Amino acid sequence: MTDPRRRDDAHHRAPDQSRTGSAERPMPRATRPTRRAYLAGAATAAVGVAAGLAGCLGGGGSGGSTGTTVDSLPPPVQGDPNADVVVKVFEDFSCPHCREYELTVLPQLESAYVKPGTIRYEHHDFPIPVDKRWSWVVASAARGVQDHVGDAAFFEYSHSLFAHQTEYSLDLIASLAADVGADGKVIRRDAKDQTYRPVVEADRKQGVAMGLQGTPQVYVNGTMLSSHGYDAVSKAIDQAQP
């Protein structure tokens, strides 16, 4: 595995939208009202990604949902929701570079900036997809945990998912959800039916609009960072503080 402190520029790259188009979308049979109003508007980024980022190319979308879907949900947030510094991170649950970020960089950011309330930290989904079967499915499961149990459970669940990235199965998805207080059967169904696919697709569209080209991608107050390593993100946060 690449150490993000040594290979800060490692990403999984998204396909060229002008050549491949956006991810294939399912045609849901029905929709249900969301339990929460969607709070996050699309941000504008002025800085591009440095050329030559390492990573694997992604393909198109996977199969669609087959049942009732949730159309909108606010991004999972930790830290101070009203902080002056907003950190947005876009990830693919099947991206190994996202796994490295989640397991090595994020814990440091949580200790230094999230727990003290220095930043508002937002998770956003961007299924490239690295894995056509699991990228969308796992993201839907994670957003189901958020919706049913809350943001704190979402971040705990996400950490567990990334830690078991090479072992994905519907049984594992359900078991890990139960560990954070969710109903494993419900989350398994959310994963299988891709209940939250519209929410995940909205995140993906936002990332494309912000110039995202690979995962993980970090933005600090709307500025795209060329590195997702701790030193680079920490420096950007410190510089953004009033």
CORTAMO-V21706 format. One record per pair of residues at least 6 apart in sequence whose ideal C-beta (glycine too) atoms are under 8 Angstrom apart, sorted by sequence separation. I is the first residue (numbers start at 1). GAP is how many residues later the second one is. If there is no record, write none. Layout:
I&GAP  I&GAP
This chain:
4&6  92&6  112&6  113&6  129&6  177&6  178&6  189&6  190&6  218&6  219&6  226&6  227&6  91&7  114&7  128&7  129&7  146&7  161&7  177&7  217&7  218&7  225&7  2&8  113&8  127&8  145&8  146&8  164&8  217&8  225&8  127&9  145&9  175&9  177&9  210&9  218&9  91&10  109&10  174&10  177&10  207&10  218&10  91&11  110&11  143&11  174&11  177&11  217&11  225&11  89&12  109&12  127&12  142&12  145&12  161&12  164&12  210&12  212&12  216&12  75&13  174&13  211&13  220&13  223&13  125&14  173&14  174&14  210&14  142&15  161&15  173&15  218&15  142&16  160&16  220&16  89&17  125&17  171&17  174&17  220&17  223&17  125&18  170&18  173&18  218&18  142&19  157&19  160&19  221&19  141&20  157&20  160&20  220&20  170&21  87&22  157&22  170&22  138&23  157&23  156&24  157&25  87&26  153&27  85&28  153&28  153&29  138&30  123&31  137&31  149&31  78&32  87&32  89&32  91&32  93&32  123&32  141&32  145&32  149&32  85&33  86&33  87&33  89&33  91&33  92&33  94&33  95&33  144&33  149&33  38&34  40&34  58&34  79&34  83&34  85&34  86&34  87&34  88&34  89&34  90&34  91&34  92&34  93&34  96&34  134&34  148&34  26&35  35&35  37&35  38&35  39&35  40&35  79&35  83&35  85&35  87&35  89&35  90&35  91&35  92&35  94&35  95&35  123&35  138&35  145&35  148&35  24&36  25&36  28&36  32&36  34&36  36&36  38&36  39&36  78&36  79&36  83&36  86&36  88&36  90&36  92&36  94&36  137&36  141&36  23&37  24&37  26&37  27&37  28&37  29&37  30&37  31&37  32&37  34&37  36&37  37&37  80&37  83&37  92&37  94&37  131&37  145&37  11&38  23&38  24&38  26&38  29&38  30&38  31&38  32&38  33&38  34&38  35&38  36&38  79&38  80&38  82&38  92&38  144&38  148&38  20&39  21&39  25&39  26&39  28&39  29&39  30&39  31&39  34&39  79&39  80&39  81&39  148&39  13&40  20&40  24&40  28&40  31&40  79&40  80&40  94&40  9&41  28&41  79&41  93&41  94&41  11&42  13&42  15&42  55&42  79&42  93&42  144&42  145&42  9&43  10&43  11&43  12&43  13&43  15&43  77&43  78&43  92&43  144&43  9&44  10&44  11&44  12&44  13&44  14&44  15&44  77&44  94&44  9&45  10&45  13&45  15&45  43&45  77&45  93&45  12&46  76&46  93&46  141&46  144&46  7&47  75&47  76&47  92&47  141&47  143&47  144&47  75&48  75&49  93&49  141&49  147&49  140&50  141&50  140&51  144&51  144&52  106&53  138&53  140&53  143&53  137&54  140&54  137&55  140&55  102&56  103&56  140&56  143&56  102&57  137&57  139&57  140&57  143&57  136&58  103&59  140&59  102&60  103&60  140&60  136&61  139&61  99&63  98&64  99&64  136&64  93&65  61&66  99&66  62&67  76&67  61&68  93&68  59&69  93&69  96&69  58&70  59&70  62&70  73&70  76&70  58&71  61&71  62&71  94&71  58&72  60&72  93&72  59&73  62&73  70&73  73&73  78&73  127&73  56&74  62&74  73&74  77&74  78&74  94&74  125&74  61&75  62&75  65&75  76&75  125&75  70&77  78&77  126&77  127&77  76&78  125&78  126&78  76&79  124&79  125&79  12&80  126&81  40&82  76&82  124&82  12&83  124&83  12&84  12&85  130&85  11&86  12&86  126&86  128&86  10&87  128&87  126&89  10&90  126&91  4&93  1&95  2&95  4&96  3&97  4&97  1&98  2&98  1&99  5&99  4&100  3&101  4&101  23&104  23&106  36&111  14&112  35&112  15&113  90&113  14&114  102&114  13&115  101&115  12&116  90&117  98&117  12&118  97&118  98&118  119&118  97&119  118&119  95&120  95&121  109&121  113&121  67&122  90&122  108&122  112&122  73&123  92&123  105&123  118&123  69&124  91&124  105&124  109&124  113&124  68&125  69&125  70&125  90&125  91&125  105&125  109&125  67&126  69&126  70&126  72&126  73&126  90&126  104&126  108&126  66&127  68&127  69&127  71&127  72&127  89&127  90&127  101&127  65&128  66&128  67&128  69&128  70&128  71&128  75&128  89&128  105&128  65&129  69&129  70&129  89&129  90&129  64&130  65&130  72&130  88&130  89&130  87&131  88&131  97&131  65&132  87&132  64&133  87&133  86&134  85&135  86&135  85&136  86&136  89&139  87&146  87&150  85&152  85&155  84&156  85&156  84&157  84&158  55&159  53&160  55&160  53&161  49&162  43&163  48&163  49&163  38&164  42&164  47&164  49&164  45&165  49&165  40&166  44&166  45&166  31&167  42&167  43&167  26&168  42&168  49&168  28&169  28&170  26&171  45&174  49&175  25&176  43&176  46&176  47&176  48&176  50&176  45&177  46&177  47&177  49&177  23&178  44&178  45&178  43&179  45&179  47&179  23&181  22&182  22&183  22&186  17&191  14&194  14&198  14&199  13&200  14&200  13&201  14&201  11&202  12&202  11&203  12&203  11&204  11&205  11&206  9&217  11&217  9&218  8&219  8&220  8&221  8&223  4&224  5&224  8&224  4&225  5&225  4&226  5&226
